[in-house]
Amino acid sequence: MSNHTTRRKFMKKGLMGVVAGTAIATSSPYASAAPSAKEDPFHLGFAGYTFVHFNLEETLEMIKKLEVNFLCIKDFHLPLDANAETIKAFHAQLAASNVTGYAVGPIYCRTREEMDRAFEYAKRVGVDLIVGIPLHEDLAYLDQKVKQYNIRFAIHNHGPEDKLYPNATVTVNLIKDLDTRIGLCFDMGHNIRDGHDPIADLKKYKDRIFDIHLKNVTAAAAEGKTCELGRGVIDIPAFVKMLRKVKYNGKVSLEYEKDMKTPLQGISESVGYYRGVVDALG
């Protein structure tokens, strides 16, 4: 049976939790996807890049409507040179929408000075996780930094176009002998675009996966594009099952890169689908 047939059957028989409020089931672009009744050790969040075209107020308005409570902070919402007063006001603004900034990044660390700045930024912001992209030649320096700050660093894999970290296997092989506070921000969509199975790799590399960019793509090939979570080639129910099997306890943050100037309908559908999967799997 094909993956597409399996997904269609799953949707027909089991997805009671794809709530009426998702954008696929309503004409309202501001539909609210109700939170799942199933409590997992991992929590749904958003990767900040999803909202690259929106200021913080607009971003929080969308997140609040969907009742999602976690955000990986991007520097276009909180600058890398933000002072203590700005950071305090930022956290207060998030808290007013019942949102917690749990990590920062992705941050490109093309020099050691940029890496230094990333760690100082994370320290001031008050998070214990940086999502970033260091150079291979600076991995030993990164090893020193995580020891110095006791802040974890999750390297983001970016698919076949990325010559540094195209997939989970390349990334983990580069860091496997480094401090265990260096791990992976597992972008499952880019992973499959580079020809690797995201479900098998989640199982294989579970101990080094600190963060997940939840997404689906249109093809298991370089030309695959981000799409609504339930419409792509990745078997999301199987992925959720594996999250539970490996007892993943980090965040699962939706990164939506389709219709990025008008994302609300797509993220509403995706959040509703994800919560429906979680509920239907029981």
VMD Tcl script that draws the C-alpha trace (Angstrom):
set ca {
  {0.00 0.00 0.00}
  {1.38 3.42 -0.91}
  {2.10 6.14 1.64}
  {-0.56 8.30 -0.01}
  {-3.20 5.55 0.33}
  {-2.23 4.99 3.96}
  {-2.53 8.70 4.70}
  {-5.94 8.89 3.01}
  {-7.23 5.97 5.09}
  {-5.79 7.49 8.23}
  {-7.48 10.78 7.51}
  {-10.84 9.08 6.85}
  {-10.82 6.69 9.78}
  {-8.76 8.22 12.50}
  {-8.27 11.94 12.29}
  {-11.12 12.98 14.55}
  {-8.83 15.59 16.03}
  {-8.32 17.60 12.86}
  {-10.57 20.18 14.38}
  {-13.27 22.12 12.63}
  {-11.25 25.23 13.29}
  {-8.42 24.40 10.92}
  {-8.18 26.42 7.77}
  {-8.90 23.41 5.60}
  {-12.36 23.07 7.15}
  {-13.47 26.66 7.35}
  {-13.60 29.79 5.28}
  {-12.18 31.88 8.12}
  {-8.47 32.66 7.78}
  {-8.27 33.20 11.55}
  {-9.49 29.76 12.61}
  {-8.15 28.39 15.88}
  {-6.80 24.83 15.96}
  {-7.71 23.63 19.43}
  {-4.95 22.14 21.57}
  {-4.60 18.39 21.65}
  {-6.00 16.45 24.57}
  {-2.99 14.13 24.43}
  {-0.08 15.25 26.56}
  {3.34 14.30 25.25}
  {6.79 14.96 26.71}
  {7.49 17.02 23.59}
  {5.60 20.23 22.90}
  {4.51 21.93 19.72}
  {6.17 25.24 18.96}
  {7.10 27.46 16.04}
  {10.44 28.05 14.40}
  {10.75 31.83 14.28}
  {11.75 31.84 10.59}
  {8.13 31.00 9.75}
  {7.33 34.63 10.53}
  {10.21 36.34 8.74}
  {7.81 38.79 7.06}
  {6.02 39.79 10.27}
  {6.90 41.90 13.26}
  {6.63 40.49 16.76}
  {3.10 41.78 17.39}
  {1.79 40.21 14.17}
  {3.65 36.99 14.88}
  {2.24 36.64 18.39}
  {-1.25 37.36 17.13}
  {-1.04 34.35 14.81}
  {0.59 32.09 17.40}
  {-1.97 33.05 20.02}
  {-4.88 32.25 17.71}
  {-3.48 28.74 17.30}
  {-2.82 28.34 21.04}
  {0.80 27.32 20.48}
  {3.01 28.15 23.44}
  {6.64 27.95 22.31}
  {8.80 29.96 19.91}
  {12.41 29.62 18.78}
  {13.54 33.24 18.72}
  {14.95 34.75 15.55}
  {17.09 37.85 15.59}
  {14.68 39.80 13.38}
  {12.33 39.73 16.40}
  {15.02 40.20 19.05}
  {18.31 41.64 17.74}
  {21.59 39.98 18.61}
  {22.75 43.18 20.32}
  {19.58 43.58 22.42}
  {20.24 44.93 25.89}
  {18.74 43.72 29.16}
  {15.85 46.18 29.07}
  {14.87 45.18 25.53}
  {15.09 41.49 26.39}
  {12.93 41.94 29.48}
  {10.27 43.76 27.45}
  {10.45 41.05 24.77}
  {9.82 38.25 27.28}
  {6.94 40.22 28.80}
  {5.37 40.59 25.37}
  {5.65 36.84 24.78}
  {4.24 36.04 28.21}
  {1.19 38.21 27.51}
  {0.39 35.84 24.65}
  {1.21 32.76 26.76}
  {4.30 32.08 24.65}
  {7.76 31.07 25.88}
  {10.91 31.69 23.90}
  {12.72 28.39 24.43}
  {15.77 28.80 22.14}
  {17.46 31.22 19.77}
  {18.36 30.78 16.14}
  {19.24 29.59 13.67}
  {22.34 31.77 13.96}
  {25.07 31.53 11.35}
  {28.50 31.40 12.99}
  {30.85 32.09 10.11}
  {33.61 33.27 12.44}
  {34.60 32.59 16.03}
  {33.56 36.13 16.88}
  {30.05 35.39 15.61}
  {30.00 32.25 17.73}
  {31.08 34.23 20.77}
  {28.25 36.67 20.11}
  {25.73 33.85 19.77}
  {26.61 32.44 23.19}
  {26.54 35.85 24.84}
  {23.17 36.51 23.20}
  {21.70 33.22 24.44}
  {23.01 33.93 27.93}
  {21.39 37.39 27.99}
  {18.13 36.07 26.56}
  {18.09 33.37 29.23}
  {17.76 30.24 27.08}
  {19.79 27.06 27.26}
  {19.70 26.19 23.56}
  {21.22 27.79 20.46}
  {20.26 26.58 17.00}
  {23.15 27.42 14.75}
  {25.44 26.70 11.83}
  {29.17 26.69 12.65}
  {32.02 26.06 10.24}
  {33.58 22.60 10.37}
  {36.93 24.07 11.34}
  {35.34 25.74 14.38}
  {33.74 22.64 15.88}
  {36.57 22.22 18.39}
  {36.05 25.84 19.42}
  {32.31 25.16 19.74}
  {33.19 22.28 22.05}
  {34.96 24.76 24.32}
  {32.04 27.20 24.24}
  {29.37 24.73 25.36}
  {31.59 23.78 28.28}
  {32.22 27.41 29.17}
  {28.55 28.48 29.06}
  {26.73 25.21 29.73}
  {24.42 26.13 26.86}
  {23.50 23.46 24.33}
  {24.13 24.02 20.62}
  {21.95 22.31 18.00}
  {23.37 22.31 14.48}
  {20.73 22.76 11.79}
  {20.81 20.53 8.69}
  {19.75 22.41 5.56}
  {19.41 19.83 2.79}
  {21.28 19.12 -0.44}
  {22.15 22.77 -1.08}
  {24.03 22.90 2.24}
  {27.65 21.87 1.78}
  {28.29 21.88 5.55}
  {25.35 20.00 7.09}
  {23.03 18.54 4.43}
  {21.47 15.81 6.59}
  {21.42 14.31 10.06}
  {24.00 11.60 9.32}
  {26.68 14.01 8.12}
  {26.03 16.29 11.09}
  {26.08 13.63 13.79}
  {29.21 12.02 12.36}
  {30.98 15.37 12.66}
  {29.99 15.90 16.30}
  {29.79 12.38 17.71}
  {33.09 12.68 19.59}
  {32.41 16.21 20.88}
  {30.72 17.31 24.09}
  {27.22 15.84 24.36}
  {25.81 19.37 24.67}
  {26.47 19.69 20.92}
  {23.64 18.12 18.98}
  {21.23 18.50 16.10}
  {18.29 20.70 15.22}
  {16.69 18.03 13.08}
  {15.03 19.52 10.02}
  {13.05 16.51 8.87}
  {12.02 18.13 5.58}
  {15.54 19.00 4.50}
  {16.67 15.55 5.64}
  {14.32 13.74 3.27}
  {15.16 16.20 0.49}
  {18.73 14.93 0.79}
  {17.61 11.33 0.41}
  {17.51 10.32 4.09}
  {14.62 8.78 6.03}
  {13.54 11.19 8.80}
  {11.80 8.50 10.84}
  {14.76 6.11 10.78}
  {17.15 8.97 11.54}
  {15.03 10.17 14.46}
  {15.39 6.70 15.95}
  {19.10 6.42 15.13}
  {20.17 9.85 16.40}
  {17.66 10.42 19.20}
  {20.34 11.09 21.81}
  {21.79 14.02 19.83}
  {18.53 15.60 18.64}
  {17.79 18.65 20.80}
  {15.23 20.40 18.59}
  {13.05 19.47 15.62}
  {11.83 21.57 12.73}
  {8.50 19.96 11.95}
  {7.63 20.17 8.27}
  {6.57 18.21 5.24}
  {7.73 18.53 1.66}
  {6.30 17.76 -1.76}
  {9.05 15.37 -2.86}
  {11.86 13.28 -1.38}
  {14.29 15.08 -3.65}
  {16.18 18.35 -3.86}
  {13.27 20.01 -5.67}
  {10.85 19.20 -2.83}
  {9.13 22.26 -1.39}
  {7.56 22.87 2.02}
  {3.85 22.15 2.06}
  {1.04 21.78 4.57}
  {1.96 19.15 7.13}
  {-0.58 16.54 6.05}
  {0.02 16.86 2.32}
  {3.63 15.84 1.79}
  {5.73 12.70 1.42}
  {6.69 12.27 5.10}
  {4.45 9.93 7.08}
  {3.63 12.25 9.99}
  {1.71 9.64 12.05}
  {4.74 7.34 11.87}
  {6.98 10.24 12.87}
  {4.83 11.01 15.93}
  {4.88 7.33 16.87}
  {8.67 7.38 16.73}
  {8.81 10.55 18.84}
  {6.94 8.64 21.51}
  {8.96 5.45 21.08}
  {12.30 7.21 21.57}
  {10.84 9.36 24.39}
  {11.87 12.60 22.72}
  {11.48 15.47 25.21}
  {12.50 18.55 23.24}
  {10.28 20.89 21.26}
  {8.71 20.05 17.91}
  {8.56 23.39 16.15}
  {6.60 23.88 12.94}
  {8.68 25.63 10.30}
  {6.38 26.63 7.46}
  {8.07 27.99 4.35}
  {5.16 28.07 1.91}
  {3.19 31.27 1.25}
  {5.44 32.99 3.74}
  {3.81 36.38 3.28}
  {0.35 34.88 3.93}
  {1.05 31.79 6.06}
  {-1.91 31.71 8.45}
  {-4.11 29.35 6.48}
  {-1.27 26.87 5.96}
  {-0.02 26.95 9.53}
  {-3.60 26.63 10.84}
  {-4.13 23.54 8.72}
  {-0.76 22.12 9.75}
  {-1.29 22.71 13.48}
  {-4.75 21.18 13.30}
  {-3.48 18.18 11.37}
  {-0.64 17.60 13.81}
  {-2.93 17.77 16.82}
  {-5.36 15.48 15.07}
  {-2.61 12.93 14.52}
  {-1.59 13.11 18.18}
  {-5.18 12.60 19.34}
  {-6.01 9.87 16.82}
  {-2.95 7.85 17.81}
  {-4.17 7.96 21.41}
}
mol new
graphics top color blue
foreach p $ca { graphics top sphere $p radius 0.5 }
foreach p [lrange $ca 0 end-1] q [lrange $ca 1 end] { graphics top cylinder $p $q radius 0.2 }
display resetview
